[in-house]
Amino acid sequence: MAFKPANKIQDLQYFGEFGGVNPSISDSSTYTFLSAKTMFDTFEGNAEGCYLYSRHTSPSNLYLGEALAAMEGTETAHVTATGMGAITPAIMQLCKAGSHIVASRTIYGGTYAFLKNFAPQIGIETTFVDITNLEEVEKAISENTKIIYCESVSNPLLEIADIEGLSEISKKNHLQLMVDNTFSPLSISPAKLGADVVIHSLTKFINGSSDTMGGVICGTQEFIDALRNVNDGASMLLGASMDSLRAASILKNLRTLHIRMKQHSQNAHYLAAKFESDGLRVVYPGLDSHKGHELFQTMMNTEYGFGGMLTLDVGSLDKANDLMELMQERNLGYLAVSLGFYKTLFSAPGTSTSSEISEEEQKEMGLSDGLIRFSIGLDNDIKRTYQLMKECMCDTGILEPQFALN
Ligand code: PLP
């Protein structure tokens, strides 16, 4: 039977302390013990059901973690203060000095910077590859490789990773396949396709209101326990824990994720198809022209669509800047990084979210100056949005004036 991630979230039943329809929020950083012996046992990791200190975890964090694990189909999950607060400890838990990682070369700029600049300082080396080329991935594996790292839909180029193919390579070589699924929640379920660890920045679609940061690591109970271990757990010791109040608010937003994703996808698909027929250089995984379109179709939970992200290459940074400023002026969205908001957000990744990547490397991976990344919003009238965007493109010389009339 098809995996239904939104059903899995909805099937969970939580009650608050006094029968509330939402679980009570644990507004405490520390917890009392009835006996000193239980406190000792808890620190040893032997007292199930006891809480010790909220950096370790809290009831509210566990509720959110369980809902996200249900969504991804993993045994359990650990929520963190930010997406990077999920990615860096998950990697550091699996690697030590001398370890090697094979990573996609098109990933979020912060993750790229961590792997390229920070991890080598602690003896962890990374080979960056074209993740859509499985042969290249396999060739890059060495005896010290521990992880294959990728994003299901990559930031910002929207390349699609063949998760089943990568999982096969990963299993054959006894590696862990770690997939950042931030761009495609619900649409793609990486663990069901063979990923061992699934990461999200909750800051984006999952929370969906651009009012908080958050992250999650979804995986086996054994891995999550290891991350939280008081003696050598990377999450516990690096300390990027989520606050309970935030966990409670993200859980409430998670319940409408399926409705929002459908609308984001529908709107983005509409605009991408229109822009393409106007002759613009648009990249959207839902278009037949997208290199990974068929692969996406084989992996997707169809009802949520191809996601809310698209890119448009308008030829130069100056044109990109002119267009973004004009669209903001005309209230079509915000010139801002991040994604998953009700308003459309746009930015030029080459000078923002991927600026950590050198100009030369940007060129090599096909990240051009004029590329604008759009996170398409929940606009109720996307046809009107399209008309208004097209006018902006005519007024900035990106489209010929006659297009405004069509
Ligand atoms: N993963 C992806 C794909 C992202 O786009 C981002 C942020 O833009 C992150 C991870 C990092 O998440 P956060 O900003 O919540 O730390």
Boltz pocket constraint, residues with backbone or C-beta under 6 A from the ligand:
constraints:
  - pocket:
      binder: B
      contacts: [[A, 81], [A, 82], [A, 83], [A, 84], [A, 85], [A, 108], [A, 110], [A, 151], [A, 153], [A, 155], [A, 180], [A, 182], [A, 183], [A, 200], [A, 201], [A, 202], [A, 203], [A, 213], [A, 214], [A, 215], [A, 338], [A, 353]]
      max_distance: 6.0
